[in-house]
Amino acid sequence: PCSGRATPAVTEGPYFKPGSPERSSLLQPGISGTQLVLTGRVLALDCRPLGGVVLDFWQADASGSYDNSGFRLRGHQATDAEGRYSLTTVMPGEYPGRTEHIHVKVAAPGRPVVTTQLFFPGVARNAGDSIFDPALLVGLSDAAGGKAAAFDFVLSA
């Protein structure tokens, strides 16, 4: 359900890399870990779906490392006319000072870009991560072959 509250922005961090490939799956040979399918919508404050919004995702691998030379576990996609997106990836790993998370930039035409991070419920390290925000928790469940997560982004005007 749409909350009618804008998704909070949090720090980009040091690992963003522009120019990621357009793709809905970040899986490729050599990437291991628990498969994760993240789905949701991008909505306006009045809960209308927003099509054509570009979501640019990046994350650490299952061992907590980022690819800073290439585009492993990085990619962007646009929402469909109903504001929907779907990303197939792996569960990110933790690294010193940070809990498991996925970064995303949400760029809607005519609106400011929102840079945020998505977090996972039930992770002990959430409490010790200074960037963690419970408003950015995904809904997480078991799914065939791994995990399923859901998150709806809500953008202000």
C-alpha positions in Angstrom: 0.0 0.0 0.0 1.1 3.5 -0.7 2.0 5.5 2.4 1.7 8.9 0.8 5.0 9.8 2.5 8.1 10.4 0.3 10.9 7.8 0.4 13.7 9.2 2.5 17.0 10.0 0.8 20.2 8.8 2.3 23.9 9.2 1.4 25.1 7.9 -2.0 28.3 6.5 -0.5 31.7 6.3 -2.3 30.9 3.5 -4.7 28.4 5.0 -7.2 29.6 4.7 -10.8 27.6 6.4 -13.6 27.0 4.7 -16.9 25.7 1.4 -15.7 24.2 -1.0 -18.3 20.4 -1.1 -18.8 19.3 -4.5 -17.4 16.7 -6.0 -15.1 19.1 -8.8 -13.9 22.4 -8.2 -12.3 23.2 -12.0 -12.3 26.2 -13.0 -14.5 28.8 -15.8 -14.4 30.9 -15.8 -11.3 28.4 -14.1 -9.1 27.4 -16.3 -6.2 25.1 -15.9 -3.3 21.4 -16.2 -2.5 19.3 -15.0 -5.4 17.0 -12.1 -4.7 14.1 -10.8 -6.8 13.2 -7.2 -5.8 10.0 -5.8 -7.1 7.8 -2.8 -6.5 6.5 0.4 -8.0 7.4 4.1 -8.1 4.5 6.3 -7.0 3.8 10.0 -6.6 2.7 11.3 -3.2 -0.9 10.9 -4.2 -0.1 7.2 -5.0 -0.4 7.6 -8.8 2.1 5.2 -10.6 5.0 6.9 -12.3 6.1 5.4 -15.6 9.5 6.0 -17.3 11.3 6.5 -14.0 14.9 5.4 -14.2 16.2 3.3 -11.2 19.9 2.9 -11.1 21.0 0.1 -8.7 24.4 -0.8 -7.3 25.4 -3.1 -4.4 28.2 -5.2 -2.8 28.5 -8.9 -3.6 27.7 -11.6 -1.1 31.1 -11.2 0.5 30.7 -7.4 0.9 32.8 -6.2 -2.0 32.0 -3.7 -4.7 33.2 -3.9 -8.3 34.8 -0.5 -8.9 36.4 -1.4 -12.2 33.4 -2.8 -14.1 29.7 -3.0 -13.7 29.2 -6.3 -11.8 26.1 -5.9 -9.6 25.3 -2.5 -11.2 22.5 -1.7 -13.6 19.6 0.6 -14.4 16.1 0.1 -15.7 12.9 2.2 -16.3 9.6 1.6 -14.7 6.7 0.6 -17.0 3.5 2.6 -17.5 2.2 1.3 -14.1 5.3 2.4 -12.3 6.5 -1.2 -11.9 10.1 -2.5 -11.7 11.7 -5.9 -11.2 15.4 -6.5 -10.4 17.0 -10.0 -10.1 20.2 -9.9 -8.1 21.8 -11.6 -5.1 21.5 -10.7 -1.4 24.3 -8.2 -0.7 26.9 -8.9 2.0 27.9 -6.7 4.9 31.2 -5.0 5.2 32.9 -3.1 8.1 30.5 -0.4 9.5 27.6 -1.3 7.2 24.7 -3.7 7.3 23.4 -5.4 4.1 21.9 -2.8 1.7 21.2 -2.0 -1.9 21.8 1.5 -3.3 19.5 3.1 -5.8 19.1 6.5 -7.5 15.5 7.2 -8.6 15.3 9.7 -11.5 11.8 10.7 -12.6 11.4 13.3 -15.3 10.8 16.8 -13.9 11.6 15.8 -10.3 14.8 15.9 -8.3 16.8 12.6 -8.2 16.4 10.7 -5.0 19.4 8.7 -3.8 18.6 6.1 -1.2 19.4 2.7 0.1 17.2 -0.3 0.8 17.7 -2.5 3.9 16.6 -6.0 5.0 14.5 -6.9 8.1 15.8 -9.0 10.9 19.5 -8.2 10.4 21.3 -7.6 13.7 23.8 -5.1 12.1 20.9 -2.7 11.2 21.0 -1.3 14.7 24.7 -0.4 14.5 24.6 1.2 11.0 24.4 5.0 11.2 22.7 5.2 7.8 20.0 2.6 8.5 16.4 3.9 8.3 13.5 1.6 9.2 11.4 3.4 6.5 13.7 1.9 3.9 13.2 -1.8 5.0 12.0 -4.1 2.2 9.3 -6.7 2.7 11.3 -9.9 2.5 10.1 -13.5 2.0 11.4 -16.9 1.0 10.9 -17.7 -2.7 11.8 -20.5 -5.1 15.6 -20.4 -5.5 16.2 -17.6 -2.9 14.4 -14.6 -1.6 11.8 -12.1 -2.8 11.7 -8.5 -1.7 9.2 -5.7 -2.3 9.6 -2.0 -2.0 7.5 0.9 -3.4 9.3 4.2 -3.8 7.2 7.4 -3.2 8.4 10.6 -4.8 7.5 14.1 -3.8 6.7 16.7 -6.4 
